[in-house]
């Protein structure tokens, strides 16, 4: 599937026959090869990218297919969902209204809302929700993000989304902490902004954005319409989940347009970035003024400008935003002063460093003045390591509480690979028998052991010198010789506890042998994720007391692992136990 690579467009002012032209062609060939290898590794169906150099789109590329069943190739005009990159684009529309005097950055938003109002409570008694705070994720507003709606299912009005009333599938958007007190990402805040823009203009949001922002900038392939009309829907990619199964109906519909509703291309996102760069330089199309563009890129709180992430200063001032909708991921990164940037869109939810690797490759290839361009990877070639030693290092490690990472030996016997969503991600090559360096970035890992020689964790050190410890949860259970169950009665009690977790509700609340934290966090039940847990086969057990493992409020002392075979496919269940033998969490793994 991924062999169906399509080179769609290259804009280059360097004559091909010159030495500079040949060097540029070599750079593009290297980029193409790198992207195809990375896509194959992560099983990404399709990808579109655009590279900005000297304030213009220098390269546009499309790879893979829009749909695995039809095998139709991605082109640079294939439409992808931008997810949360909708936010900075929408913010430009709101800032346009600010400069018209129709919205205010710092007044109470209820002064202009007419169709709906932010409910007042003790948190809004002294501080108010303002547009500036909404744009910078510091308004104290709830609801992080939105899952969208099936194309053939009921969809709520915007007011129903704001109030969390059926058929809305998210909670009410409310203020639950003092506005201005903290930074907390909130798609709910941009949904309030969307209603403000509708109320003050009297124009449907998608129409206003087309006429005021997308059209003037030249984002002619972009639209906030939800759902897309048939002629545009025919140009859309099919979204794929992290397990690489397709989204039912190909994609979801997002009435939360300002937060997550933009359909666009990588080339159009690049045009958006160029508009910001040019406006700062006193040019652009006049959507906002240079002074407002400077505010847009000025940090307000927590690394957020007025709708966009910002970092660095001077030549290293950059603005960026990531995006995720069901089945789609995207990334936009640009340098404000140097006229450089990149937009990448894929029709997959990918939890790995895939997009970050491609961005870093481009930054190094074009010598951008950012860290990823200046920092070489920790290792480019690995030393041979005995397979038995690599297998001994392999296993599951706790990167952060309830965030588990998987390490497996690489095929060449020279290192280890982190698996994400069951697929290879970052490669760590052996520097020596106990230390490994990332092939992507300046990061090293060193394994640590207990007195008896068993691996109990690893030390993760970045190029900046920062170091943190990651305790080991368990070896790969598939490499463990199964042992007879030393306590079948205890296993029976664990099975009962897992069934209670699966069901949730009153059954879970009344179940013995489960921590209070797990009962609270899983009160809604966990459904099919524990399929097969009623017939588990004991494999082994790991004593992890003292390693610092915590799950759902419980200190983990032991991890038991069991094999299950739902639908004939082998899986393993990790059961996390406190010193008292209470179940405080579980994980389902494949290896």
C-alpha positions as CSV (number, residue, x, y, z in Angstrom):
1,X,0.0,0.0,0.0
2,X,2.7,2.5,1.0
3,X,4.6,1.7,-2.2
4,X,2.0,3.8,-4.0
5,X,4.0,7.0,-3.4
6,X,3.0,10.0,-5.4
7,X,5.3,13.0,-5.8
8,X,2.9,15.8,-6.4
9,X,4.5,19.1,-6.3
10,X,7.9,20.7,-5.8
11,X,8.4,24.5,-6.1
12,X,12.1,25.4,-6.3
13,X,13.8,28.4,-7.7
14,X,17.2,26.7,-7.8
15,X,18.0,25.6,-11.3
16,X,18.0,21.8,-11.4
17,X,21.2,21.5,-13.4
18,X,23.3,23.6,-11.0
19,X,25.2,22.2,-8.1
20,X,22.7,23.9,-5.7
21,X,19.8,22.3,-7.7
22,X,21.4,18.9,-7.5
23,X,21.9,19.3,-3.7
24,X,18.2,20.3,-3.3
25,X,17.1,17.3,-5.3
26,X,19.2,15.1,-3.1
27,X,17.6,16.6,0.0
28,X,14.1,16.0,-1.4
29,X,15.0,12.4,-2.4
30,X,16.3,11.8,1.1
31,X,13.1,13.3,2.6
32,X,10.9,11.1,0.4
33,X,12.8,8.0,1.4
34,X,12.7,8.9,5.1
35,X,9.0,9.6,5.1
36,X,8.1,6.3,3.3
37,X,10.2,4.3,5.7
38,X,8.6,6.0,8.7
39,X,5.1,5.5,7.3
40,X,5.7,1.9,6.7
41,X,7.0,1.4,10.2
42,X,3.9,3.0,11.7
43,X,1.4,1.7,9.1
44,X,0.2,5.3,8.2
45,X,-2.2,5.2,5.3
46,X,-1.7,8.7,3.9
47,X,0.3,11.8,4.5
48,X,0.5,15.3,3.1
49,X,3.1,17.9,4.0
50,X,4.2,21.4,3.0
51,X,7.5,23.1,3.8
52,X,8.0,26.8,4.0
53,X,11.3,28.4,3.1
54,X,12.0,32.1,2.7
55,X,8.4,32.9,3.3
56,X,6.9,30.8,0.6
57,X,5.8,27.2,0.1
58,X,8.9,25.6,-1.3
59,X,7.9,21.9,-1.2
60,X,4.5,20.2,-1.1
61,X,4.3,16.4,-1.0
62,X,1.7,13.7,-0.8
63,X,2.2,10.1,0.1
64,X,0.2,6.9,0.5
65,X,-3.6,6.5,0.0
66,X,-6.7,8.2,1.1
67,X,-8.4,4.9,1.8
68,X,-6.9,1.4,2.2
69,X,-9.8,-0.2,0.4
70,X,-9.9,1.9,-2.7
71,X,-6.1,2.6,-2.8
72,X,-6.8,6.0,-4.2
73,X,-3.6,8.1,-3.8
74,X,-3.3,11.1,-1.6
75,X,-2.7,14.4,-3.4
76,X,-1.8,17.8,-2.2
77,X,-5.5,18.8,-2.5
78,X,-6.8,15.8,-0.5
79,X,-8.8,17.1,2.5
80,X,-7.8,16.1,6.1
81,X,-9.3,17.1,9.4
82,X,-7.1,19.5,11.2
83,X,-8.4,18.8,14.7
84,X,-7.2,21.5,17.1
85,X,-5.3,23.4,14.5
86,X,-8.8,24.7,13.9
87,X,-8.2,26.9,17.1
88,X,-5.5,29.3,15.8
89,X,-7.3,29.7,12.5
90,X,-10.6,30.4,14.3
91,X,-8.7,32.8,16.6
92,X,-7.7,34.9,13.7
93,X,-11.4,35.5,12.9
94,X,-12.1,36.5,16.5
95,X,-9.1,38.9,16.5
96,X,-10.4,40.4,13.3
97,X,-13.7,41.2,15.2
98,X,-11.7,42.6,18.1
99,X,-10.0,45.1,15.7
100,X,-13.4,46.0,14.3
101,X,-14.5,46.8,17.8
102,X,-17.2,44.1,17.8
103,X,-15.4,42.0,20.4
104,X,-13.2,42.8,23.3
105,X,-10.2,40.8,24.5
106,X,-10.7,41.8,28.1
107,X,-14.4,42.3,28.7
108,X,-16.8,39.8,30.2
109,X,-17.9,37.5,27.3
110,X,-21.5,37.6,28.6
111,X,-21.7,41.2,27.5
112,X,-21.9,40.0,23.9
113,X,-23.3,36.5,24.2
114,X,-27.1,36.5,23.4
115,X,-28.0,32.9,22.4
116,X,-26.4,31.5,25.6
117,X,-24.5,32.8,28.6
118,X,-21.7,31.5,30.7
119,X,-23.4,30.4,34.0
120,X,-22.2,32.5,36.9
121,X,-20.9,30.9,40.1
122,X,-18.5,31.5,42.9
123,X,-15.5,31.3,40.6
124,X,-16.8,34.2,38.4
125,X,-17.7,36.4,41.3
126,X,-14.5,38.4,41.1
127,X,-12.9,37.4,37.9
128,X,-14.7,37.1,34.5
129,X,-14.4,34.9,31.5
130,X,-12.8,37.0,28.8
131,X,-11.9,36.3,25.2
132,X,-8.2,36.7,26.0
133,X,-8.5,34.0,28.6
134,X,-10.5,31.7,26.4
135,X,-7.9,32.1,23.6
136,X,-5.0,31.4,26.1
137,X,-6.7,28.4,27.9
138,X,-6.8,30.3,31.2
139,X,-10.5,31.1,31.6
140,X,-11.1,28.3,34.0
141,X,-13.4,26.6,31.5
142,X,-14.0,22.8,31.4
143,X,-14.1,20.2,28.5
144,X,-10.7,19.4,27.1
145,X,-11.7,18.1,23.7
146,X,-14.5,16.6,21.6
147,X,-14.9,13.2,20.0
148,X,-17.3,14.3,17.3
149,X,-20.4,12.5,16.0
150,X,-21.1,9.7,13.6
151,X,-22.0,10.9,10.1
152,X,-25.3,9.1,10.2
153,X,-26.2,9.8,13.8
154,X,-27.9,12.7,15.7
155,X,-25.9,15.9,16.1
156,X,-26.4,18.6,18.8
157,X,-26.8,22.3,18.3
158,X,-24.0,24.5,19.5
159,X,-26.1,25.5,22.6
160,X,-26.7,21.8,23.4
161,X,-22.9,21.3,23.3
162,X,-22.4,24.2,25.6
163,X,-24.9,22.9,28.1
164,X,-24.0,19.2,27.6
165,X,-27.6,18.2,26.8
166,X,-28.6,15.3,24.5
167,X,-27.5,14.5,21.9
168,X,-24.3,16.2,23.0
169,X,-21.7,13.6,24.1
170,X,-19.6,15.8,26.3
171,X,-20.3,17.4,29.7
172,X,-21.6,21.0,30.1
173,X,-19.0,23.7,29.5
174,X,-18.7,25.4,32.8
175,X,-16.3,27.5,34.8
176,X,-14.9,25.4,37.7
177,X,-11.9,27.4,38.7
178,X,-11.1,31.1,39.0
179,X,-10.7,32.7,35.5
180,X,-7.1,33.7,35.0
181,X,-5.7,31.5,37.8
182,X,-4.3,28.6,35.9
183,X,-3.5,27.4,32.4
184,X,-5.7,24.4,31.4
185,X,-6.3,23.3,27.8
186,X,-10.0,23.7,26.9
187,X,-11.7,23.1,23.7
188,X,-14.8,24.2,25.5
189,X,-13.4,27.7,25.7
190,X,-13.2,27.9,21.9
191,X,-16.7,26.7,21.6
192,X,-17.8,29.6,23.7
193,X,-15.8,31.8,21.4
194,X,-17.6,30.3,18.4
195,X,-21.0,31.2,19.9
196,X,-19.7,34.8,20.6
197,X,-18.7,35.2,16.9
198,X,-22.1,33.9,15.7
199,X,-23.9,36.2,18.1
200,X,-22.1,39.4,17.2
201,X,-22.0,38.8,13.4
202,X,-25.4,37.1,12.8
203,X,-23.6,35.0,10.3
204,X,-23.1,31.1,10.3
205,X,-19.6,30.4,11.6
206,X,-18.3,28.5,8.6
207,X,-19.5,31.3,6.3
208,X,-17.9,34.0,8.4
209,X,-14.6,32.2,8.5
210,X,-14.7,31.6,4.7
211,X,-15.3,35.2,3.9
212,X,-13.1,36.8,6.6
213,X,-10.1,34.5,7.0
214,X,-9.9,31.6,4.6
215,X,-10.7,33.4,1.4
216,X,-8.5,36.5,1.9
217,X,-5.5,34.3,2.9
218,X,-6.0,32.0,-0.1
219,X,-6.9,28.9,1.8
220,X,-9.2,27.9,-1.0
221,X,-9.2,24.2,-0.2
222,X,-10.3,24.8,3.4
223,X,-13.7,24.9,5.1
224,X,-15.3,24.8,8.5
225,X,-18.5,23.3,7.1
226,X,-19.8,20.3,9.2
227,X,-20.5,18.0,7.6
228,X,-18.7,18.7,4.3
229,X,-21.0,19.0,1.2
230,X,-20.9,16.1,-1.2
231,X,-18.5,17.7,-3.7
232,X,-16.0,18.3,-1.0
233,X,-16.6,15.1,0.9
234,X,-15.5,13.3,-2.3
235,X,-12.0,14.8,-1.7
236,X,-11.7,13.7,1.9
237,X,-9.4,11.1,3.3
238,X,-10.7,8.2,5.4
239,X,-9.6,8.4,9.1
240,X,-8.0,5.5,10.9
241,X,-7.8,4.9,14.6
242,X,-4.6,4.0,16.5
243,X,-5.2,0.3,15.9
244,X,-5.4,1.2,12.2
245,X,-9.1,0.3,11.8
246,X,-11.2,2.8,9.8
247,X,-13.4,5.3,11.5
248,X,-17.0,4.2,10.9
249,X,-18.5,6.5,8.2
250,X,-14.9,7.5,7.3
251,X,-14.8,10.5,9.7
252,X,-16.8,12.2,12.4
253,X,-18.8,15.5,12.3
254,X,-17.8,18.3,14.6
255,X,-20.4,21.0,15.4
256,X,-17.6,22.4,17.6
257,X,-16.1,24.0,14.5
258,X,-13.9,26.6,16.1
259,X,-12.2,24.0,18.3
260,X,-12.0,21.0,15.9
261,X,-14.0,21.5,12.7
262,X,-11.5,22.6,10.0
263,X,-11.1,20.5,6.9
264,X,-8.0,21.6,5.1
265,X,-4.7,20.6,3.4
266,X,-1.1,20.9,4.5
267,X,-0.6,23.5,1.8
268,X,-3.4,25.7,3.1
269,X,-2.1,25.4,6.6
270,X,1.3,26.5,5.3
271,X,-0.5,29.5,3.7
272,X,-2.0,30.3,7.2
273,X,1.5,30.3,8.7
274,X,2.9,32.5,5.9
275,X,0.0,34.9,6.5
276,X,1.2,35.3,10.2
277,X,4.8,35.7,9.1
278,X,3.9,38.3,6.5
279,X,1.5,40.2,8.7
280,X,4.3,40.6,11.4
281,X,6.5,42.0,8.6
282,X,3.9,44.6,7.7
283,X,2.5,42.8,4.7
284,X,-0.2,40.1,4.6
285,X,-3.8,40.4,3.5
286,X,-5.1,42.6,6.4
287,X,-7.1,39.9,8.3
288,X,-5.4,41.4,11.4
289,X,-2.9,44.2,11.9
290,X,0.8,43.7,12.6
291,X,0.2,44.8,16.1
292,X,-2.5,42.2,16.6
293,X,-0.3,39.6,15.0
294,X,2.4,40.4,17.6
295,X,-0.2,39.9,20.4
296,X,-1.3,36.7,18.7
297,X,2.3,35.4,19.2
298,X,2.8,36.9,22.7
299,X,2.7,34.3,25.5
300,X,-0.3,34.9,27.7
301,X,-0.2,31.9,29.9
302,X,1.3,28.4,29.9
303,X,3.1,28.8,26.5
304,X,-0.1,29.9,24.8
305,X,-0.5,33.1,22.8
306,X,-4.0,34.1,21.6
307,X,-5.0,30.7,20.2
308,X,-1.5,29.4,19.3
309,X,1.4,27.8,21.1
310,X,4.5,30.1,21.2
311,X,8.1,29.6,22.3
312,X,11.5,31.1,21.8
313,X,12.3,34.6,20.9
314,X,14.0,36.6,18.1
315,X,15.1,34.4,15.2
316,X,13.9,31.4,17.3
317,X,10.4,32.7,17.9
318,X,8.1,30.0,16.7
319,X,4.4,29.3,16.8
320,X,2.8,25.9,16.6
321,X,-0.2,23.8,17.2
322,X,-1.1,20.1,17.0
323,X,-4.4,18.6,16.0
324,X,-6.4,15.4,16.5
325,X,-9.8,14.4,15.4
326,X,-11.1,10.9,15.2
327,X,-8.8,9.2,12.7
328,X,-6.7,12.3,11.9
329,X,-3.6,13.9,13.3
330,X,-1.8,17.1,12.2
331,X,1.0,19.4,13.2
332,X,1.8,23.0,12.2
333,X,5.2,24.6,13.2
334,X,6.6,27.9,11.9
335,X,9.3,30.4,12.7
336,X,7.9,33.8,13.0
337,X,10.9,35.8,11.9
338,X,12.8,33.6,9.4
339,X,10.1,32.6,7.0
340,X,10.4,28.8,7.7
341,X,7.9,26.2,8.7
342,X,6.1,22.9,8.0
343,X,2.6,21.5,8.0
344,X,2.0,17.7,8.2
345,X,-1.3,16.0,8.1
346,X,-2.0,12.2,8.3
347,X,-5.2,10.2,8.2
348,X,-4.4,8.2,11.4
349,X,-4.4,8.7,15.1
350,X,-0.8,8.0,15.9
351,X,0.5,8.2,19.5
352,X,4.1,7.8,18.6
353,X,6.8,10.3,17.7
354,X,6.2,9.8,14.0
355,X,5.2,13.4,13.2
356,X,7.9,14.8,15.5
357,X,10.5,12.7,13.7
358,X,9.5,14.0,10.3
359,X,9.5,17.6,11.6
360,X,13.0,17.1,13.1
361,X,14.3,15.5,9.8
362,X,13.0,18.6,7.9
363,X,14.4,21.0,10.4
364,X,17.9,19.4,10.2
365,X,17.8,19.2,6.4
366,X,17.1,22.9,6.1
367,X,19.2,24.0,9.1
368,X,16.4,25.7,10.9
369,X,17.5,27.7,14.0
370,X,15.7,25.4,16.5
371,X,16.8,22.7,18.9
372,X,15.7,19.7,16.8
373,X,17.9,21.0,13.9
374,X,20.9,21.6,16.1
375,X,20.8,18.4,18.2
376,X,22.0,15.3,16.6
377,X,20.6,11.9,17.7
378,X,22.4,10.1,20.5
379,X,23.4,7.1,18.3
380,X,23.5,6.4,14.6
381,X,24.9,2.9,14.8
382,X,24.5,0.2,17.4
383,X,27.0,-2.3,18.8
384,X,26.0,-6.0,18.7
385,X,24.5,-7.2,22.0
386,X,23.7,-10.8,23.0
387,X,20.1,-11.6,22.3
388,X,19.7,-12.9,25.8
389,X,20.8,-9.6,27.3
390,X,18.4,-7.6,25.0
391,X,15.6,-9.9,26.0
392,X,16.5,-9.3,29.7
393,X,16.2,-5.6,29.2
394,X,12.9,-5.9,27.2
395,X,9.7,-5.4,29.0
396,X,7.2,-2.9,30.3
397,X,8.3,0.3,32.0
398,X,6.4,3.1,33.7
399,X,7.2,6.4,31.9
400,X,4.8,8.3,34.2
401,X,1.9,7.2,36.4
402,X,-0.4,5.1,34.3
403,X,1.7,5.6,31.2
404,X,3.4,2.4,30.3
405,X,6.1,2.0,27.7
406,X,7.1,-1.2,25.9
407,X,10.7,-2.1,24.9
408,X,11.5,-5.0,22.6
409,X,14.7,-6.1,20.9
410,X,15.3,-4.8,17.4
411,X,15.7,-7.2,14.5
412,X,19.4,-6.6,14.0
413,X,20.4,-7.4,17.6
414,X,21.9,-3.9,18.1
415,X,19.3,-2.3,20.3
416,X,15.8,-1.9,21.5
417,X,12.6,-0.4,20.1
418,X,9.8,1.3,21.9
419,X,6.4,0.0,20.8
420,X,3.5,2.5,20.7
421,X,0.0,1.1,19.9
422,X,1.8,-2.2,19.2
423,X,3.9,-0.8,16.4
424,X,7.6,0.2,16.3
425,X,8.4,3.8,17.3
426,X,11.7,5.1,18.7
427,X,14.9,3.0,18.2
428,X,17.6,2.9,20.9
429,X,20.9,1.6,19.7
430,X,23.5,0.0,21.9
431,X,26.3,2.3,23.0
432,X,27.6,-0.5,25.2
433,X,26.1,-3.5,27.0
434,X,24.0,-1.4,29.4
435,X,23.6,2.0,27.7
436,X,21.5,2.8,24.6
437,X,21.1,6.0,22.6
438,X,18.1,7.2,20.6
439,X,18.4,7.2,16.8
440,X,16.0,10.1,16.7
441,X,17.2,12.6,19.4
442,X,19.8,13.2,22.1
443,X,18.4,10.8,24.7
444,X,20.1,7.9,26.4
445,X,18.7,5.1,28.6
446,X,20.7,3.0,31.1
447,X,19.3,0.0,32.8
448,X,19.5,-0.5,36.6
449,X,19.3,-3.7,38.5
450,X,18.5,-5.1,41.9
451,X,21.0,-6.9,44.1
452,X,20.0,-10.3,42.6
453,X,20.7,-9.0,39.1
454,X,17.1,-8.5,37.9
455,X,16.3,-5.4,36.0
456,X,14.2,-3.0,38.2
457,X,14.1,0.1,35.9
458,X,15.9,2.4,33.7
459,X,17.4,5.9,33.8
460,X,16.2,8.2,31.0
461,X,18.6,11.1,30.3
462,X,18.1,13.9,27.8
463,X,20.8,16.0,26.1
464,X,20.1,18.8,28.5
465,X,21.2,16.6,31.4
466,X,17.8,16.1,32.8
467,X,17.4,12.6,34.1
468,X,14.4,10.6,35.4
469,X,13.9,7.0,36.5
470,X,11.3,4.7,35.0
471,X,10.5,1.6,37.1
472,X,10.1,-1.7,35.4
473,X,6.6,-3.2,35.6
474,X,7.3,-6.6,34.1
475,X,9.3,-8.5,31.5
476,X,7.6,-9.4,28.2
477,X,5.3,-12.2,29.5
478,X,5.6,-14.0,26.1
479,X,9.3,-14.6,27.0
480,X,8.5,-16.0,30.5
481,X,8.2,-19.7,31.1
482,X,4.8,-20.2,32.5
483,X,4.7,-21.3,36.2
484,X,2.1,-23.3,38.0
485,X,-0.3,-20.9,39.8
486,X,0.8,-20.8,43.4
487,X,-2.6,-19.6,44.7
488,X,-5.6,-20.5,42.5
489,X,-8.0,-19.2,45.1
490,X,-6.3,-15.8,44.8
491,X,-6.6,-15.9,41.0
492,X,-10.3,-16.6,41.4
493,X,-10.7,-13.5,43.6
494,X,-8.8,-11.5,41.0
495,X,-11.1,-12.8,38.2
496,X,-14.1,-11.7,40.2
497,X,-12.5,-8.3,40.8
498,X,-11.8,-7.8,37.1
499,X,-15.4,-8.8,36.2
500,X,-16.6,-6.1,38.6
501,X,-14.3,-3.6,37.0
502,X,-15.7,-4.6,33.6
503,X,-19.3,-4.0,34.7
504,X,-18.8,-0.9,36.9
505,X,-21.8,0.7,38.7
506,X,-23.2,-0.9,41.9
507,X,-21.5,-4.2,41.2
508,X,-18.1,-2.5,41.3
509,X,-18.9,-0.3,44.3
510,X,-19.9,-3.4,46.4
511,X,-17.1,-5.7,45.2
512,X,-14.4,-6.7,47.6
513,X,-10.7,-6.9,46.8
514,X,-10.5,-3.6,44.9
515,X,-9.0,-0.3,46.0
516,X,-11.2,2.7,46.5
517,X,-9.3,4.6,43.9
518,X,-9.9,2.0,41.2
519,X,-13.6,1.8,42.2
520,X,-13.9,5.5,41.7
521,X,-11.9,5.8,38.5
522,X,-13.6,2.8,36.8
523,X,-17.1,3.3,38.1
524,X,-18.4,3.5,34.6
525,X,-17.0,0.1,33.8
526,X,-14.4,-0.9,31.2
527,X,-16.4,-3.0,28.8
528,X,-14.7,-5.2,26.3
529,X,-11.2,-4.3,27.2
530,X,-11.2,-7.1,29.7
531,X,-12.7,-9.7,27.4
532,X,-11.4,-13.1,28.3
533,X,-10.6,-12.2,31.9
534,X,-13.1,-14.8,33.1
535,X,-10.7,-17.6,31.9
536,X,-7.2,-16.5,32.7
537,X,-4.0,-18.7,32.7
538,X,-1.4,-17.8,35.3
539,X,2.0,-16.9,33.7
540,X,4.1,-15.3,36.5
541,X,4.4,-12.6,39.0
542,X,6.8,-9.6,39.6
543,X,7.6,-8.2,43.0
544,X,7.7,-4.4,42.4
545,X,7.5,-3.1,46.0
546,X,9.7,-0.1,46.5
547,X,10.0,0.8,42.7
548,X,7.6,3.7,43.1
549,X,4.7,2.3,41.0
550,X,1.3,4.0,41.8
551,X,-2.0,3.3,40.1
552,X,-5.3,5.0,40.9
553,X,-4.2,6.0,44.4
554,X,-2.7,2.6,45.3
555,X,0.9,1.8,45.9
556,X,1.7,-1.3,43.7
557,X,3.6,-4.1,45.4
558,X,3.1,-6.9,43.0
559,X,2.2,-7.4,39.3
560,X,0.6,-10.7,38.3
561,X,0.4,-11.6,34.6
562,X,-2.1,-13.9,33.0
563,X,-2.6,-15.2,29.5
564,X,-6.1,-14.9,27.9
565,X,-7.2,-15.9,24.4
566,X,-10.4,-14.0,23.5
567,X,-11.4,-14.8,19.9
568,X,-8.4,-17.1,19.7
569,X,-5.9,-14.2,19.8
570,X,-3.3,-14.4,22.7
571,X,-3.2,-11.5,25.1
572,X,-1.8,-10.9,28.5
573,X,-3.4,-9.1,31.4
574,X,-1.3,-7.3,34.0
575,X,-3.0,-7.1,37.4
576,X,-1.6,-4.5,39.8
577,X,-1.9,-5.4,43.4
578,X,-1.2,-3.5,46.6
579,X,0.7,-5.0,49.6
580,X,-2.7,-6.1,51.0
581,X,-3.5,-7.9,47.7
582,X,-6.1,-5.4,46.5
583,X,-6.5,-4.9,42.7
584,X,-5.7,-1.2,41.9
585,X,-5.4,-1.4,38.1
586,X,-4.9,-3.6,35.1
587,X,-3.4,-3.4,31.6
588,X,-4.0,-5.6,28.6
589,X,-0.8,-6.2,26.5
590,X,0.0,-8.3,23.4
591,X,3.6,-9.5,24.1
